Amino acid sequence: MDPEGDRPRVPSGTTLRFASLVLLAIATTLQIFGLYASVWPVATSFDNARCQVQSGLYLTSSLEVDPDESKWDGYRACMAPFLGGRAVWLAGGLVLLFAVALLIYLLRPVWLRYRRDLAPVPGDLQEPLAALVAEAGLKKAPTFLLDRTNPRAGGVAFGTHRRKYVALNVGMLALRRIEPESFRAIVLHELAHVRKDVTITYATLAIWRAFVIVVLTPYVLTLFNPLLFLTPLRLPRLPTGWASYGVLWRLVVLVLLVFAARVAVLRAREKHADALVVHWTGDPEPYRLVPASRLRRWLGHHPAPATRIAVMRDPKSLLRPGFWETLGSALAVQIAWWHTTTGLRELTWYRGGNESFLVMRIAWAVPVAALIGLIAWRGATFGPRRGTFAWPGLALGLGLVLGDRLDSHNLLPITPYSVIAAIALAGTATLVTIWAGYCATLVRTRWHGWFLGLSIAVVTYTLLGWFSEVRVAGALWRNNIVPVMELLHGHAQTFVNEIALKGVAIPFLLNFNRVPTVVSLALLWLVPLVLRREFPRFAALVGVIGGVAAAAAVVLLGSAGLPLVATAWQIVAVVAVQLITVLVGRLDRVGALLAVWLIGLAATVAIWLTHLRGTEVDSVLATRPHQVLPVLGTLVALLVGGLRRQTGGTRSRPIWAAGIAVLGVAVASWWPSAQRTAPPCSRPCPPGPR
């Protein structure tokens, strides 16, 4: 059992930080080697136009990218002299980085043994060291060596994944005679490293050194050393405008993030080793810690003594997901994704007309969902307390937003629309993380874990996967929403009607992925009910009663007057019924989500019937009210649900809850067609540029 918590095999923070380091190193390498690629022949606008003409690749009549893959094959063949060099630089940079890192990783143990002149430990230490190895639960004992040049009491664990070593300073011989308990604790600390993190630690150091050798040093020399200005590796002189400074400061931040990730790995390993020593010895202060200088506290490999003492007094605190580690991981994922897509776009693969957008969105959703799942798992093991999931969720949202701004190719100005979109993204990430953490506290079996993990992936893909549109939020609003709003202005006739109509039309237009959105919103209440193995009959009864009231309100309002305006007011009335129902029913949030879902289903059918003209309905909003009601209903449930908790669900199989969810998805997937005379805005706005 893991001493850092009550559940075995909970991933440690060291692994998360190491993954962040790798992603940041990849992102920076792609960025810098993408600049190196500019020393190869660069395609001009004439070359690009010539290849488009030769391949017949033009925009279609709807001004969209031509989906004909054969034309793209011809275009890429024509551009091959320019694309090949860039592909070699990008792939070669990554191969070189990890090849050098692997070489350093394998040779470092040999170098340490040679430089420190390490020798075998004395024979009288073999037996007590073997006993400590057994106490640490190691299946294979490391090789113990003696550092005869270091008189201090201490040691170091090093090695590779195949062979590990523990070098004890010569001062440990005297410590064993004077303070045997301190000797035991220090040796156990090094054995904790052998058990937990020697491989990750020296892989971290290898990647950092390879990053400095392969990526950072050549780039700095190429930029600033006048002796290299005439070499073939010279980068073109960067312009002195704002864009060049924008690229440079982002590169500086990337390098600092790589260094910070390295330090974070090395510090996290010390805290986890301390926690294991406390578990083995039962002593919350097994050894004395030497105060560090201010510089070492900022840049050193070891955490501050006060931090280590706090961990040893409460080892379980290591399981609490941290704000800064989550922020760093989210930044790493986001920056690595943007730099990867930039390289693929320059190689003409990441574009409209193929499946690249879908593939890369899935590639983004997998690590983000894994990060959310890890936060939920560790937080549930730590124990749900105030802020356990909210602060990491906020860090995740901020990481997604800041990672977009740190993309060196994002030179778009910050607009009020992008700020609003960024706030919405960060808020959604916080809520999704809180939801995942709550569900993780309900997991009891491995099947529950897999079900929750898959659900987190779906929710992440849908509710957070629109992050790429934050930077272009202003253009999306101006090009896709504003024209429709101006069109609706002529149909509203009165100011009050215009408010209602636009308030309903905006979520209708923004929810262009209606079926995945409805699936994700259904999972918000279905997953907790499945994990709790209960069906809240009272909440379902409240939802049915609210559904009857909503249907009655829809019928009373009718479809008289302008059908589009009438539909908008019907949807507003349904949302009001949802709000009143949740408040009066005093439902918890899961019950509130189920109740508003049932109300939305009943209201959708009622809106269809009141607007049905033969086999068609008389307004576009009336075709898909379930494209709006689940979104607005979920907001209502989150805002006012849980104000006074209603307990008491009936334990049952999830068949009823699953049936209601499937029915909602079916309603979102099918809709009656609108009359040809229906007002404009007949389909959701297409997604904006990626």
Secondary structure in CASP SS format (residue, H / E / C, confidence):
PFRMAT SS
TARGET T0000
AUTHOR 0000-0000-0000
METHOD secondary structure of the structure
MODEL  1
M C 1.00
D C 1.00
P C 1.00
E C 1.00
G C 1.00
D C 1.00
R C 1.00
P C 1.00
R C 1.00
V C 1.00
P C 1.00
S C 1.00
G H 1.00
T H 1.00
T H 1.00
L H 1.00
R H 1.00
F H 1.00
A H 1.00
S H 1.00
L H 1.00
V H 1.00
L H 1.00
L H 1.00
A H 1.00
I H 1.00
A H 1.00
T H 1.00
T H 1.00
L H 1.00
Q H 1.00
I H 1.00
F H 1.00
G H 1.00
L H 1.00
Y H 1.00
A H 1.00
S H 1.00
V H 1.00
W C 1.00
P C 1.00
V C 1.00
A C 1.00
T C 1.00
S H 1.00
F H 1.00
D H 1.00
N H 1.00
A H 1.00
R H 1.00
C H 1.00
Q H 1.00
V H 1.00
Q H 1.00
S H 1.00
G C 1.00
L C 1.00
Y C 1.00
L C 1.00
T C 1.00
S C 1.00
S C 1.00
L C 1.00
E C 1.00
V C 1.00
D C 1.00
P C 1.00
D C 1.00
E H 1.00
S H 1.00
K H 1.00
W H 1.00
D H 1.00
G H 1.00
Y H 1.00
R H 1.00
A H 1.00
C H 1.00
M H 1.00
A H 1.00
P H 1.00
F H 1.00
L H 1.00
G H 1.00
G H 1.00
R H 1.00
A H 1.00
V H 1.00
W H 1.00
L H 1.00
A H 1.00
G H 1.00
G H 1.00
L H 1.00
V H 1.00
L H 1.00
L H 1.00
F H 1.00
A H 1.00
V H 1.00
A H 1.00
L H 1.00
L H 1.00
I H 1.00
Y H 1.00
L H 1.00
L H 1.00
R H 1.00
P H 1.00
V H 1.00
W H 1.00
L H 1.00
R H 1.00
Y H 1.00
R H 1.00
R C 1.00
D C 1.00
L C 1.00
A E 1.00
P E 1.00
V C 1.00
P C 1.00
G H 1.00
D H 1.00
L H 1.00
Q H 1.00
E H 1.00
P H 1.00
L H 1.00
A H 1.00
A H 1.00
L H 1.00
V H 1.00
A H 1.00
E H 1.00
A C 1.00
G C 1.00
L C 1.00
K C 1.00
K C 1.00
A C 1.00
P C 1.00
T E 1.00
F E 1.00
L E 1.00
L E 1.00
D E 1.00
R C 1.00
T C 1.00
N C 1.00
P C 1.00
R C 1.00
A C 1.00
G C 1.00
G E 1.00
V E 1.00
A E 1.00
F E 1.00
G E 1.00
T C 1.00
H C 1.00
R C 1.00
R C 1.00
K E 1.00
Y E 1.00
V E 1.00
A E 1.00
L E 1.00
N E 1.00
V C 1.00
G H 1.00
M H 1.00
L H 1.00
A H 1.00
L H 1.00
R H 1.00
R H 1.00
I H 1.00
E C 1.00
P H 1.00
E H 1.00
S H 1.00
F H 1.00
R H 1.00
A H 1.00
I H 1.00
V H 1.00
L H 1.00
H H 1.00
E H 1.00
L H 1.00
A H 1.00
H H 1.00
V H 1.00
R H 1.00
K H 1.00
D C 1.00
V H 1.00
T H 1.00
I H 1.00
T H 1.00
Y H 1.00
A H 1.00
T H 1.00
L H 1.00
A H 1.00
I H 1.00
W H 1.00
R H 1.00
A H 1.00
F H 1.00
V H 1.00
I H 1.00
V H 1.00
V H 1.00
L H 1.00
T H 1.00
P H 1.00
Y H 1.00
V H 1.00
L H 1.00
T H 1.00
L H 1.00
F H 1.00
N C 1.00
P H 1.00
L H 1.00
L H 1.00
F C 1.00
L C 1.00
T C 1.00
P C 1.00
L C 1.00
R C 1.00
L C 1.00
P C 1.00
R C 1.00
L C 1.00
P C 1.00
T C 1.00
G C 1.00
W H 1.00
A H 1.00
S H 1.00
Y H 1.00
G H 1.00
V H 1.00
L H 1.00
W H 1.00
R H 1.00
L H 1.00
V H 1.00
V H 1.00
L H 1.00
V H 1.00
L H 1.00
L H 1.00
V H 1.00
F H 1.00
A H 1.00
A H 1.00
R H 1.00
V H 1.00
A H 1.00
V H 1.00
L H 1.00
R H 1.00
A H 1.00
R H 1.00
E H 1.00
K H 1.00
H H 1.00
A H 1.00
D H 1.00
A H 1.00
L H 1.00
V H 1.00
V H 1.00
H H 1.00
W H 1.00
T H 1.00
G C 1.00
D C 1.00
P C 1.00
E C 1.00
P C 1.00
Y C 1.00
R C 1.00
L C 1.00
V C 1.00
P C 1.00
A C 1.00
S C 1.00
R H 1.00
L H 1.00
R H 1.00
R H 1.00
W H 1.00
L H 1.00
G C 1.00
H C 1.00
H C 1.00
P C 1.00
A C 1.00
P H 1.00
A H 1.00
T H 1.00
R H 1.00
I H 1.00
A H 1.00
V H 1.00
M H 1.00
R H 1.00
D C 1.00
P H 1.00
K H 1.00
S H 1.00
L H 1.00
L H 1.00
R C 1.00
P C 1.00
G C 1.00
F H 1.00
W H 1.00
E H 1.00
T H 1.00
L H 1.00
G H 1.00
S H 1.00
A H 1.00
L H 1.00
A H 1.00
V H 1.00
Q H 1.00
I H 1.00
A H 1.00
W H 1.00
W H 1.00
H H 1.00
T H 1.00
T H 1.00
T H 1.00
G H 1.00
L H 1.00
R H 1.00
E H 1.00
L C 1.00
T C 1.00
W C 1.00
Y C 1.00
R C 1.00
G C 1.00
G C 1.00
N C 1.00
E C 1.00
S H 1.00
F H 1.00
L H 1.00
V H 1.00
M H 1.00
R H 1.00
I H 1.00
A H 1.00
W H 1.00
A H 1.00
V H 1.00
P H 1.00
V H 1.00
A H 1.00
A H 1.00
L H 1.00
I H 1.00
G H 1.00
L H 1.00
I H 1.00
A H 1.00
W H 1.00
R H 1.00
G H 1.00
A H 1.00
T H 1.00
F H 1.00
G C 1.00
P C 1.00
R C 1.00
R C 1.00
G C 1.00
T C 1.00
F C 1.00
A H 1.00
W H 1.00
P H 1.00
G H 1.00
L H 1.00
A H 1.00
L H 1.00
G H 1.00
L H 1.00
G H 1.00
L H 1.00
V H 1.00
L H 1.00
G H 1.00
D H 1.00
R H 1.00
L C 1.00
D C 1.00
S C 1.00
H C 1.00
N C 1.00
L C 1.00
L C 1.00
P C 1.00
I C 1.00
T C 1.00
P H 1.00
Y H 1.00
S H 1.00
V H 1.00
I H 1.00
A H 1.00
A H 1.00
I H 1.00
A H 1.00
L H 1.00
A H 1.00
G H 1.00
T H 1.00
A H 1.00
T H 1.00
L H 1.00
V H 1.00
T H 1.00
I H 1.00
W H 1.00
A H 1.00
G H 1.00
Y H 1.00
C H 1.00
A H 1.00
T C 1.00
L C 1.00
V C 1.00
R C 1.00
T C 1.00
R H 1.00
W H 1.00
H H 1.00
G H 1.00
W H 1.00
F H 1.00
L H 1.00
G H 1.00
L H 1.00
S H 1.00
I H 1.00
A H 1.00
V H 1.00
V H 1.00
T H 1.00
Y H 1.00
T H 1.00
L H 1.00
L H 1.00
G H 1.00
W H 1.00
F H 1.00
S H 1.00
E H 1.00
V C 1.00
R C 1.00
V C 1.00
A H 1.00
G H 1.00
A H 1.00
L H 1.00
W H 1.00
R H 1.00
N H 1.00
N H 1.00
I H 1.00
V H 1.00
P H 1.00
V H 1.00
M H 1.00
E H 1.00
L H 1.00
L H 1.00
H H 1.00
G H 1.00
H H 1.00
A H 1.00
Q C 1.00
T C 1.00
F H 1.00
V H 1.00
N H 1.00
E H 1.00
I H 1.00
A H 1.00
L H 1.00
K H 1.00
G H 1.00
V H 1.00
A H 1.00
I H 1.00
P H 1.00
F H 1.00
L H 1.00
L H 1.00
N C 1.00
F C 1.00
N C 1.00
R H 1.00
V H 1.00
P H 1.00
T H 1.00
V H 1.00
V H 1.00
S H 1.00
L H 1.00
A H 1.00
L H 1.00
L H 1.00
W H 1.00
L H 1.00
V H 1.00
P H 1.00
L H 1.00
V H 1.00
L H 1.00
R H 1.00
R C 1.00
E E 1.00
F E 1.00
P C 1.00
R H 1.00
F H 1.00
A H 1.00
A H 1.00
L H 1.00
V H 1.00
G H 1.00
V H 1.00
I H 1.00
G H 1.00
G H 1.00
V H 1.00
A H 1.00
A H 1.00
A H 1.00
A H 1.00
A H 1.00
V H 1.00
V H 1.00
L H 1.00
L H 1.00
G C 1.00
S C 1.00
A C 1.00
G C 1.00
L C 1.00
P H 1.00
L H 1.00
V H 1.00
A H 1.00
T H 1.00
A H 1.00
W H 1.00
Q H 1.00
I H 1.00
V H 1.00
A H 1.00
V H 1.00
V H 1.00
A H 1.00
V H 1.00
Q H 1.00
L H 1.00
I H 1.00
T H 1.00
V H 1.00
L H 1.00
V H 1.00
G H 1.00
R C 1.00
L C 1.00
D C 1.00
R H 1.00
V H 1.00
G H 1.00
A H 1.00
L H 1.00
L H 1.00
A H 1.00
V H 1.00
W H 1.00
L H 1.00
I H 1.00
G H 1.00
L H 1.00
A H 1.00
A H 1.00
T H 1.00
V H 1.00
A H 1.00
I H 1.00
W H 1.00
L H 1.00
T H 1.00
H H 1.00
L E 1.00
R E 1.00
G C 1.00
T C 1.00
E E 1.00
V E 1.00
D C 1.00
S C 1.00
V H 1.00
L H 1.00
A H 1.00
T H 1.00
R C 1.00
P H 1.00
H H 1.00
Q H 1.00
V C 1.00
L H 1.00
P H 1.00
V H 1.00
L H 1.00
G H 1.00
T H 1.00
L H 1.00
V H 1.00
A H 1.00
L H 1.00
L H 1.00
V H 1.00
G C 1.00
G C 1.00
L C 1.00
R C 1.00
R C 1.00
Q C 1.00
T C 1.00
G C 1.00
G C 1.00
T E 1.00
R E 1.00
S C 1.00
R C 1.00
P C 1.00
I H 1.00
W H 1.00
A H 1.00
A H 1.00
G H 1.00
I H 1.00
A H 1.00
V H 1.00
L H 1.00
G H 1.00
V H 1.00
A H 1.00
V H 1.00
A H 1.00
S H 1.00
W C 1.00
W C 1.00
P C 1.00
S C 1.00
A E 1.00
Q C 1.00
R C 1.00
T C 1.00
A C 1.00
P C 1.00
P C 1.00
C C 1.00
S C 1.00
R C 1.00
P C 1.00
C C 1.00
P C 1.00
P C 1.00
G C 1.00
P C 1.00
R C 1.00
END
